Amino acid sequence: MLNILLAEDESAIADTVIYALSSEGFQVQHCLLGSAALQQARSGRFDLAVLDVGLPDMSGFDVCRELRKFSSLPVIFLTARGSEIDRLIGLEIGADDYMVKPFSPRELAARIRVVLRRLHPAPAADANASPPAVLGEFELDQAGMRIRYAGHALQLTRYEYLLLNMLLSRPGGIFTRQQLMDSIWRDAPDSTDRTVDTHVKTLRIKLKAVAPAADPIHTHRGLGYSIELAPDGKQAAR
C-alpha cells in the first residue's frame, strides 16, 4: 500500500481528500501543521506528500524548501491561490504538481498515480515490450514515463517530463511557446510564456547536473525552443 503524507488545516478538505485517497487504496497520514509534516517526512516511509500552501505555522512552500534539504519525496501543492507566480514558485522549489482549490479529489488521486508511476514504473509484463528509444544521449521510455540522460535517470516533475518529451519528439525542430503551452498546459489555460520559460530553466539545471559541459536545449529568441542531440560518436560529459 502506498503511503501519502497530507498537510492540510481545513478539516472539511482534509476529510474529503482522506476519504477519496483511502478509497483509491492509499494510506494517508494527516497533519495540521507544516512542522508536523516535516517531522513525519523524516521517517522516510512516505511515497508522496500533498501540501496545502496556506498552513497555519509555515507555508507549504517553506515546508517543501525544508523537505528538499533531506528528501526527494514527490510533492503536490494544494492552494486557494491560483496566480501564475505561486505556481512558478512551487515548481521552482521542487514540486511535482499543483492543484488549485476547489479541486476534484478523484483528479488528485489520478495525479498522484501519474507522479508515482513516472518515478516508480512497474516492470513490463511483456518480455517483448519495446525497449526505450535512444535519441543521442537520451533514452526515452514512453511506457514508463521516464527519461534517462547520459546514463542517468532524470527526476522530472510532470510538466518537465511532458516538456522534454515534446522537445525530443522532433530533435532540432523549433517549438514556439504557444505550441508548448497548447500541448502541455492545456489543463492550465491561465498559464503564460513565463511558465514555459521557468520549466525550461529547471530542466536545464537538471541536465547540467548530469553533464555540466552540455546544453542540449536551445533558445531561439522570438521563436521558441529546440533540443539538439549530440553528434554521432560524441557523448555528453559524465
N, C-alpha and C positions, 0 to 999 in steps of 0.2 A: 504494500500500500504506500502511495506517495504522500509525503508529509508537507503541508503548506503552513507557513507562518503568516498570520494575518494580524496587522496592526491597524485598528480602526476604533475610534472612540464613540462613534454613533451606534448605539445598540441596535436600532432597527436595521441599519445597513449591515452590521456585523452578523446579526441573526440570519438575515436573508442570504448573505454570502456563505455562511457556515452550512446552512441547510442545503443550498444549491451544490456546493462543493462536496459535501458528505454524500449527497445523492448520486454524485458522479464517481464515487469511490475514493475520494481524497480524505485523508486525516488532517483535521485543521486544529492548530493551536492558536488561540486568540489572545491578543494583548491590547490593553487600552492605551498604553504609553510607548513612546519610541524607545525609551531606555530599557523597558522590559523586553521589547522585541530584540534589541541588541544583545541582551543577556541570554535570551533563548537561542539566538542565532549562533552564539559561540559554542553551543553544544554540537554543532555540525550535523544534526540529524534531520535537517530540512532540505527539501528538494527545490523550493521556490518561496519567495516572500512577496506578499501583497501588502503594500504600504500606503496608507492614507497620507496625503501631503500635509493636511492640517491637523496634526496630532497636538494634544494639549501641552506637552513638555518640550518637544522639539519637532521641527518639521520633518516630513518624510524625506525631504532632500538631505537634511543633516543625518538622518538615520542611514541613508544609502551611502553618504560620504564616509561615515564611520565604519559601515559594514565592509566597504571596499578596501579598508586598511587590513582586513584579516580574512576576507572571504570573497569568492566569486559567485556567491549564491545569486541565481537569477532573480530579478526584481520587476514587478509590475506595479505602477503607481495608480492609485485611485484619487481623484481630486474633483472638487467643485469648480476649480479654476481651469477654464479651457483655453486660456490665451496661449499663443504660439510660444512666447518667451518661456512660460512654465514648462511646456513640453520639451523645448530645446535644453533647458537646464537639466531636466530629469534625464534626458537621453545622453547628454554630455557627461554626466557623473556616473553613468553605467547602468541605467535602467534598460530593461528589455522591451517594455511596452508601457502604454499609458492609456488609462480609460477615464473619461470624464463623466461625472455624475449628472443626471441619473444614467445608469447603465444596466444592461441585461446580465444578471448573474450567470445565465447559461452561456452568454458570449464570453464572460470572464473565464468560465471553466474551459471553453474551447480554446481561448488564447493561451491559457496555462498549458494545455496539452500541446499546442503548437510549439511553444518555447521549449518544453521538456523533450518533445520529440526531436527537435533540432539539435539539442545539446546531448541527448542520450538516445540516439536512434536504435530501434530494435534490430537485431540481426535479421538479415534477409532469409525468408523461409525458403526461397527458391535458390538452389545452388547455381542455377544457370542465369541468375539475375544479371542485368547489365552492369559491368564494372563502372566506377566513376570515370567521367570524361576527363581526359588530360588536355589542358589548354596551357601550353607553356609551363610556367611554374605552378599553375593552379590545377587542383583536382576537384572537380565538381560532382558531388553526389546528390543528384536530384531527389532520389527516393528517400535518402536520409536527411535531406535538407541541411547539408553541411558542406563546407569548402575548406580544403587544405591549401596552404601556400608555402612553397619551398620546403615541403615535407612536414609542415606544422599545421595542426588543426586550429582554425581560427574560431575564437569565441565571439560570435556575432549576435547582435540583437536581431529581432525580427526584421526591422527595416534595413539594417545594414546587410543582412543576408539577401533580401529582395533586391536591394540596390546593386550589390556586387554581382548577383546572379544575372541581372538585366544587362549590366555592362559586359559581362562575359558572353552573353548571347550573341554579341556582334563585335568581336575584338577589332579595334581600330575605328569602328563606326562612332560617330558623334551622336549622343542623345541630348536633346535640349532639356532644360529644366522642366518645361511644361510636359514633355513626353514622360519623364521620370515621375513627375507628380501624378499625372493622369493614370499611370500604370501601377505605381507603388502606393501612393497615398490617396487612392480613390475612396477609402473609408474615412478619410480625414480631410474633407473638402475645404476646410478653413486654413489648411497649410499653405505656406508661401515658398518663394525661392530660398529663403533662409533655411527652411527645413532641409532641403536638398543639400545646400552648402554645408550645413552642420554635420550631416551624415557622411558626406564625402570627407570632411575633416577627421571624424572619428575613425573612418575606415583607413585613411592614410596613416594615422597613428598606429593602428593595429598591424598594418602591413609593414611599416618601418620597424616595428618592434621585432619582427621576424627577419627582415632583410633591410638593414639601415641604408645601404647604398642604392637600393632600388626605389623607384617611384612610378609604378605602372599606371596610376590614374592621372590622366592629363586634363588640365583645364583649358578650354577653348573660349577665350573671352568673347562675350556677346553671343556665344552659341550654346555651350553646354560642356559635357564631359565625355571622355572616351577612356578605354583601357587598352594599353599596348602590351602584348606578350613578349617575353624575352626571345630574342632570335634563336634559331636552332643552334644547339651546341653551347649556348651560354645559359648560365643559371644565376638566379638571384643570390646575392651574398648571404651565406648562412652564419 
